[in-house]
Amino acid sequence: MAVKTEARPAAAEIRPFTIEFPEADLEDLRARIAATRWPGKETVEDDSQGVPLALMQDLARYWATDYDWRKCEARLKALPNFVTEIDGLDIHFIHVRSKHEDALPIVVCHGWPGSIVEQLKLIGRLTDPTAHGASASDAFHVVIPSMPGYGFSGKPTTTGWDPVHIGKAYVELMKRLGYTRFVAQGGDWGAIVVDAMAGGRADPAAAEPAPPELIGIHTNMPGVIPPDLFTAAFAGSPAPDGLSDEELSTYEQLLRFFGTHVAYGLIMGTRPQTLYGLADSPIDLAAFMLDHGDGAGQPGIVQQVLENRLEKPSDLTRDDILDNITLFWLTNTGVSSARLYWENKLLFFAVKGVTIPVGVSTFADEIYRAPRSWAERAYPNLVHYNRHDRGGHFAAWEQPQLLSEDVRATFRSLR
């Protein structure tokens, strides 16, 4: 990878950043795809053993012969990209200011296996709402950072870059940009980061005050599971008595996820350095990322897109999926991104003691549907809740219009 920045000034400076991968990197990618040594076909007729061989071989053919990374690169290069050093690490971010005078600053946080590519469809909808059926009073100045170890941000060489540290770094980033009053949005790890930004901790009783500059958050993977129920579901215990039908359904979703689909997280959380194939084989990287599916432990929107059999309306395309995977490959961040699971000390989906205003979106094919009853208890200052009949784990990719509408609605009363 070749990148260009201005001559390095003081660490607190904001430096323009230009993306420029040499053609040799793309030729190497295509050659490695062509040289893949394939395993035998799975012995089942579904994806219960992992990503099906036929799907991967079809994707490989397209990736090596028809896919054009330069289109994605051009979209990224057309945006204002910057880097700044925080706590000794370069943090890359996209920063697009709205033309509307009273726009509210927002930091939008991606997760794994995501990247800034995942949020590109939100930028126009949030910065220029009048072009998307909303009011100028709903406009945002948008900041989208690459997480440490992901994309164009630096790869940590020491331990300690957990979601709490990342959240504090994002607060520093927004302050460094001159924003003294801002909001945050996140899904997947981004949801955990925005909870942590707001003072959320593993023990809700130990939650800290949110920084005064952060006036509210929106999450599409809310931390609403009571800690005792999280522990019970992780252990595979039967549902306790006293749950409503909606709460019982959510608990059963967690049981299925922990019982059949959490292995990717366990290996990254315990032995991330062992995953050398993520750096050496693009097919291994792609399969590992695709096995995350839509997060729900079942054939979801990603597989439907790749098999050209969409069952519900979605903005997600095959090129979207390959744009994200290719970014991971070209930046060699398969292993460095996995270390976040090892660093993390917070319970993924559990209550964390956040008390500032919160908006929650729950999508039909998410890992779990967050019941309103749990959302109200987890976030005592819940200002918006919406339950969607479509969309999944990657809401910014799949349903950018729905997610943008929820973000606007969440923060409308806080402006």
N, C-alpha and C positions, 0 to 999 in steps of 0.2 A: 504494500500500500504506500502511496505517496500522498502526503498532505502538505499544504502550504499555509503557514501562518506568518504574521508579521514578526519582525525581530522581537525577541522575548523581553518585555519590560518587567516592571515590578509584578509580583505574583498576583496582586489584587486587580490587575488590569484585565479588561475584556479584550480578547484578541480575535480578529476575524479569522475564519477557518474555511478552507476550500477543500472540497472532496475531489480526488483525482486518482483513480486506480489505473495502473498501466495495463495495456492490452495483454501483456505477458501473464498477468494474474488470471485473466479470464481464459486465456488459452490453457493454462495449467489446470484450471477448474474443469474445463471440458475434457481434457485428457484424462484426468483422474476419474471423472464419471464414466468415460468410455472403458477404462481399465478395471472397473469394479468386478470383483469376484463375488458372484451372487451365491447365496445359500439356496438350499432346496425349498420347494414350496411348502407352506404351512400345511398341517395335516387336518385342518378344520375348514369349514366353508364360510367362516366369519372372521372377525378381527380379534377373537379372544386370545390368540397367541401373539398378537402384535400387528404392526402395519403389514398388510398383505403384499406378497411378492409381486403380483401383477400390477398393483397400484404403484409400487416403487419403480418397477421397470418402465411403466408408461411415463411416469414423472421424469425419470432419468432421460428417456429419449427426448422429451420436450425440452428439458433443461439444457441438454447438450447441443441441441440442433436449432430450436426455434426461439427459445427465451432470449430476451434482450435486456441485460442489466443496464445498459446505457440509458434506457428510458427512465428507469428509477433514479439513476445517478443524476440525470438532467433535472428531474423534479426536485431532488434534494439540493442541487447546486443553485437552483433558482430562488431558494429561500435564504434568509439571512442566518448564517451559521457562525457560531462563536465558540471560543474556549476560554475558560478562566481557571486558575489554579486555586483550589480550596483544600486546606489541610494537606498540602503537598501533592495533590493529585489533580490532573487536568480534568475538568468537567466540560464536556461538549454540550451545546444546547442550540436549538432553533429559537429565534426570538422574532415574532411577527407582531408589530404594533397595529392596532386598528386605526382606521381613518376617523372614527367617531370620537368626539372630544372627551367624553366622560367614560370611556371604556374601563372595565375593571380588570386588573392584572390577574392572570391565572397561570399556575404551573401545573402541567398535565404530565402524569407519571406513568410510564409503561412498566411492564413486568417481564417474566420469562414464559415462553420463548418469544418475547416481543422485543420491540425496538422503537425508535422514533418513526419508522415506517408505518407502524400500527396506528399512529395518531394523525397522519397527514391529512386524512379526510375531515378532521375536525377543524382544521385551521381556518378555512374560508367560512365555515358555518359559525364559528365563534367570533372571528375578527370582523366579518362583514355580514351581520345577521339580516340586513335589509335585502340582501341578494338571495336569502333562503327563507323568506316568509316571516321574518321576525322584525322586531323594532330596533332602531338604533340605540335605544336605551338598554338593550341586552348585549351590547358589544363587549368584547374582551381583548386585552393585549395578551397574546399567547406565548408562553415559554414552555418548550418541550426538551427536557434534558435527556441525554443518554446516561443510563445508570452506570456507576463505576464498574469497570470490567465488561461493559457492553458497548458495542458500536464504536463510536469515535472518542469516547471518554477513555481516560487512562486506565490501565490494569493495575489494581493495587498490588504492591510487592510486600506488604506487611498485613497482618490481620487487623480486624477492627472495623471494616466497612460493612456494618450490619444495617438493617433498615432504620434504626434510630439515628445512626451516624449519617446515613444518606439523607434522612429527613432534615437534620440540622444543616447539612450542606446545602440543601435546596432552599431553606430559609435564608441562609447567607447569600446564596445566588440571587434571590429575589431582592434582598436588601441592597446588594451590590449593583443591581440594575436600577436602583433608585426607587423601588416600590416599597412604600411604607404601610401599605394596606393592600392585601391580596388574598386570593382563595386558592384552593388546590383540588385536583381531581385525580383519581387513580383506579385502576383495575389490576387484578393479580398482585404481583409484588407492589405495584404502584398503590393499590388499596391499603396494603400494610404500611407502606411508607407514609401515606397521608394520615393514617391513624397515628403513627409515631410522630409525625410533624405536629399533630394536635395534642401531643402529650401522652398518647396511649402507650400502655406498657403491658407486659405479660400478666402481671397481677393488677387488675383494675384498681385495686386500692392504692397502688403505688403510682398511679397516673400523675403526670406533672402538668402544670399550667401550660396552655398553648402559648407560643410566642405572641405578643400583642399585635404583631403585624398580620397574623393569620386569622381572618375573621370567619372562616367557614370552610368546610370540605364537602366534596361529593364523591361517593364511592359506588362502583358497580360490582364489588365483591366485599360486601360489608362484614365487619367483624361483629357478628351478632350471636354466635353460638355460646351459650353459657359454658364456662370452663369445665364444669363437671360433666356436661353432656359431650363436650368435645373429647374429653379423656375417655369417656365410656364408648363413644363411637369409634375412636381410634383403636380401642381394645376389642372391638367387635361385640360389645355387650348388647343384649336386647334392649329395646326402648323402655325407659322407665314409665311408670304410670303417671297419669295426670297431664299428658300432652294433648293439645287440640289436634284435630285431623290435619291441619296445615303443618303444625309443628312436628307431628309424627311423620308426615311425608318428607319433611326436610331431614329429619334424623335418619330415615331409611336411605335417602340420597347419600348422606355422609357414610353410612355403613357400606354402600356399594362402592363409593369412591375409595375409601380406605381399604376395603377388602380386595379390590380388583385392579386399582389403577394408580396407586400412589407410589409404585416402585421407582419411577423416575426420580421422585423427590427424595426417597430414602437413599438412593445411591449418591445423589448429589449432596445430600445432607451429611453423609458419612465418609465418602471416598471420592470426592470430585476429581482429584488428580489422576485417578485411575482411568478416566475417560479419554485416553489418548486418541481414540478413534475419531472423536469430535474435531480434532485438529488435523488429522491425517486423511480422512475419507469424507468427501462431501455427501456421499450416500448415507454413511453412518450418521453424520450430523443431521441430515434431512429426516431420516427415519426416527431418530431420537426426538427431534422437535415435533414431528407429525404425530408421534405416539401420544403426545399430550392431548391430541384431538381438540375438542372444544372444552376440555376440562371435566366433562361430565361422566367419563368412564364408559362411554358408549359411542358408536359411530355418529359423529356430529357434523357440524357445518363444514369443517375443513375437509373431511373425507368425502362429503357430498359434493363439494366443489370439485375436488380432484377426480371424482368419478362421474362428474357432469350429471348429477341427479338431485339437484336442489329441490327440497321438499317445501321450503318456505322462502319468501322473498329475502334476498340478502345482497349487500353491496360487495361481498367478498369474491375475489376472482383467483384463478390459478396463478396469475402473475403476481398478485398481492402476496400470496404465500411464498412464492419463489423470491420475490424482492427481499422479504425478511430473512429467509434462509441464506440467501446469497450475501446479504450484509454480514451475517454472522461468520460466513466462510471467509470473506475477503478481509475482515478485521481480525480473524483468528481469535474469536471470543467465545468459542464453545466451552472451553474449560474455565476461563476466567469468569464467565457469567455464572457457571454452575456453583462457584464457590460461595455465592450469596446464600445458598441453602445451608452450607456448612457454618456460615457466620451467624445465621439468624437464631435469635433466642425467643422470639415471639410465637405464640400459637397462631397458626395461619388464619383461622376463621372465627376465633373466639373474641369475646368482649374484651376491650382494652381500656375502658374508663374515659372515653372521649366525651367532653362536656360542651364544646363549642357547637354552633349550628352545623347540622349535617343533612345532606340529601342522599337518599338511597335509591338506586335503580336495581331491580332484580329481573333478569332476563330468563326466558323460558328454558334454555338449555345450558344454564350455568351449572357449576358443580353442585350447588344447592340453591333452592329458592328461599330467600330470606323472608320468613314470616313477618308481617307488620308488628305482631305482638312482641317478637324478639327485638326487632329494630327499635321499637319505642323504648324498650328497657335498656338496650345497649347504648343508645344515643338519646339521652333525656332531652336534648334540644333538637329533636328531629323536625326539620322544617319542610321536608319534601320526601314523599315515598311514592314510587310508581312500579307497578308489576306489569311486565310486558309479556305478550303471548308469542313472541319470536325473539331471535337473537340468542347469543350464547356468551361464552367466556371472553371473546375478543370483541366487545361491543363497539369500540371505536372503529374497527375494521368492518364489522358485519352490519351494524345498524347505526351509522354515524348521525343520521338525522334524529333518530329517537334519543340517542345519548345526548346530542347537543340540546335538544328541547328540554331534557331533564336538567342539564347543567344550567341552562338559562333560568328555568323555574326555581331551582334551588337557591340561586343567589340573587334573585330579583328583589327579595325583601331586605337584602343586606347592603344594597348599594347606597 
